[in-house]
Amino acid sequence: KVELLEDKPIDIVLPKTVDLKVTSTGAGVKSDHGSAMKPAELENGIEIQVPQFINSGDMVRIDVQTQHYLDRVSK
């Protein structure tokens, strides 16, 4: 969102979350606390860690600030 003052941009407010498509996923790695995560590349080129049940083509919601997986988005 761009905030304007007299038709001139004065501030940009980024969303807290964004939904992106997973383009590829790697092999899973089990962590110390028992949850299995695996690397996933998103459509914007960023690589994040996602749960094992996420597959290529899935839509995921990520936290923009931390770039961490939050949820799988229904298609």
Backbone as numpy.savetxt, mean C-alpha at the origin, in Angstrom:
# Nx Ny Nz CAx CAy CAz Cx Cy Cz
-5.51 16.46 -2.11 -6.36 17.63 -2.11 -5.46 18.86 -2.11
-5.76 19.81 -2.98 -5.01 21.06 -3.06 -5.87 22.18 -2.50
-5.32 22.90 -1.54 -6.03 24.05 -0.98 -5.59 25.30 -1.72
-6.58 26.11 -2.11 -6.31 27.32 -2.90 -6.65 28.57 -2.11
-5.93 29.64 -2.41 -6.22 30.96 -1.89 -6.11 31.90 -3.07
-7.22 32.53 -3.41 -7.27 33.41 -4.59 -6.77 32.68 -5.83
-7.27 31.47 -6.02 -6.95 30.62 -7.18 -5.48 30.21 -7.27
-4.72 30.34 -6.18 -3.33 29.90 -6.17 -3.17 28.80 -5.12
-2.46 27.72 -5.47 -2.28 26.63 -4.50 -1.41 27.09 -3.32
-1.89 26.79 -2.10 -1.13 27.15 -0.91 -0.77 25.94 -0.05
-1.44 24.82 -0.28 -1.17 23.63 0.52 -1.66 22.39 -0.22
-0.97 21.29 0.01 -1.39 20.00 -0.54 -1.61 19.06 0.64
-2.79 18.46 0.69 -3.13 17.51 1.75 -3.19 16.12 1.12
-2.28 15.25 1.53 -2.24 13.89 1.00 -3.21 13.00 1.76
-3.76 11.99 1.08 -4.64 11.06 1.79 -3.83 10.23 2.78
-4.50 9.73 3.82 -3.82 8.90 4.82 -3.59 7.49 4.30
-4.48 7.02 3.41 -4.33 5.69 2.83 -4.52 5.77 1.32
-4.03 4.75 0.63 -4.21 4.66 -0.81 -4.39 3.19 -1.16
-5.24 2.93 -2.15 -5.48 1.57 -2.64 -4.67 1.36 -3.91
-3.86 0.30 -3.93 -3.00 0.01 -5.07 -3.08 -1.46 -5.43
-2.80 -1.76 -6.70 -2.83 -3.13 -7.20 -1.46 -3.78 -7.00
-1.47 -5.04 -6.57 -0.25 -5.83 -6.42 0.12 -6.36 -7.80
1.34 -6.05 -8.27 1.76 -6.53 -9.58 2.52 -7.84 -9.51
3.21 -8.08 -8.38 3.90 -9.36 -8.19 4.16 -9.60 -6.71
4.26 -10.87 -6.35 4.56 -11.24 -4.96 5.68 -12.26 -4.94
6.40 -12.29 -3.83 7.50 -13.22 -3.68 7.15 -14.34 -2.72
8.17 -15.10 -2.33 7.99 -16.20 -1.38 7.82 -15.64 0.02
7.05 -16.34 0.82 6.78 -15.90 2.18 7.92 -16.18 3.14
8.00 -15.36 4.19 9.00 -15.53 5.24 8.27 -15.47 6.57
8.46 -16.48 7.42 7.79 -16.51 8.72 8.58 -15.65 9.70
7.88 -14.74 10.38 8.54 -13.84 11.33 8.63 -14.47 12.71
9.34 -13.79 13.62 9.51 -14.28 14.99 8.20 -14.41 15.74
7.22 -13.56 15.44 5.96 -13.60 16.17 4.90 -14.46 15.48
5.31 -15.26 14.49 4.43 -16.27 13.94 3.64 -15.89 12.70
3.59 -14.62 12.35 2.83 -14.25 11.16 3.74 -14.32 9.94
3.24 -14.89 8.89 4.02 -15.04 7.67 3.75 -13.87 6.73
4.81 -13.22 6.31 4.70 -12.09 5.39 5.56 -12.40 4.17
5.27 -11.70 3.09 6.06 -11.87 1.87 6.15 -10.52 1.17
7.18 -10.33 0.34 7.31 -9.07 -0.38 6.29 -9.01 -1.52
5.81 -7.81 -1.77 4.89 -7.58 -2.89 5.25 -6.26 -3.55
5.30 -6.27 -4.88 5.53 -5.03 -5.61 4.17 -4.47 -6.02
4.00 -3.16 -5.81 2.75 -2.49 -6.13 2.85 -1.81 -7.49
1.71 -1.41 -8.03 1.66 -0.81 -9.36 2.48 0.47 -9.48
2.79 1.12 -8.36 3.60 2.33 -8.40 5.09 2.04 -8.23
5.46 0.75 -8.16 6.86 0.35 -8.06 7.38 0.15 -6.65
6.61 0.50 -5.64 7.03 0.34 -4.25 6.89 -1.12 -3.84
7.85 -1.61 -3.05 7.77 -2.97 -2.51 7.44 -2.89 -1.03
6.42 -3.64 -0.61 6.01 -3.69 0.79 5.88 -5.15 1.22
5.72 -5.38 2.51 5.46 -6.71 3.05 3.95 -6.88 3.21
3.44 -8.02 2.73 2.00 -8.31 2.80 1.80 -9.71 3.37
0.60 -10.02 3.88 0.32 -11.38 4.36 0.36 -12.40 3.22
0.52 -13.68 3.59 0.62 -14.77 2.61 -0.56 -14.86 1.67
-1.76 -14.49 2.11 -2.96 -14.67 1.29 -3.10 -13.64 0.17
-2.23 -12.64 0.13 -2.28 -11.63 -0.93 -1.60 -12.20 -2.18
-2.26 -12.03 -3.34 -1.75 -12.54 -4.61 -1.60 -11.42 -5.62
-0.85 -11.68 -6.67 -0.74 -10.72 -7.77 -2.14 -10.43 -8.30
-2.42 -9.15 -8.56 -3.73 -8.74 -9.04 -4.65 -8.25 -7.95
-4.35 -8.58 -6.68 -5.17 -8.10 -5.56 -4.97 -6.60 -5.36
-5.99 -5.96 -4.83 -5.91 -4.55 -4.45 -5.67 -4.50 -2.95
-4.70 -3.69 -2.53 -4.40 -3.55 -1.11 -4.44 -2.09 -0.70
-4.75 -1.87 0.56 -4.76 -0.51 1.13 -3.47 -0.36 1.94
-2.73 0.73 1.67 -1.51 0.97 2.43 -1.56 2.34 3.09
-0.83 2.45 4.20 -0.67 3.71 4.91 0.34 4.53 4.12
-0.04 5.71 3.67 0.82 6.54 2.83 2.09 6.95 3.57
1.97 7.30 4.83 3.12 7.79 5.59 4.14 6.69 5.88
3.68 5.52 6.29 4.59 4.44 6.68 4.86 3.44 5.56
4.03 3.45 4.53 4.08 2.49 3.42 3.92 1.05 3.92
3.06 0.87 4.92 2.75 -0.46 5.45 1.38 -0.92 4.97
1.26 -2.23 4.77 0.00 -2.88 4.41 -1.02 -2.68 5.53
-2.25 -2.33 5.15 -3.34 -2.20 6.12 -4.42 -3.25 5.92
-4.81 -3.49 4.65 -5.97 -4.34 4.40 -6.03 -4.73 2.93
-6.72 -5.83 2.65 -7.03 -6.18 1.26 -8.34 -5.51 0.91
-8.41 -4.95 -0.29 -9.59 -4.21 -0.74 -10.43 -5.12 -1.63
-11.73 -5.14 -1.41 -12.63 -5.94 -2.25 -12.63 -5.40 -3.66
-12.73 -6.32 -4.62 -12.71 -5.91 -6.04 -14.05 -5.39 -6.48
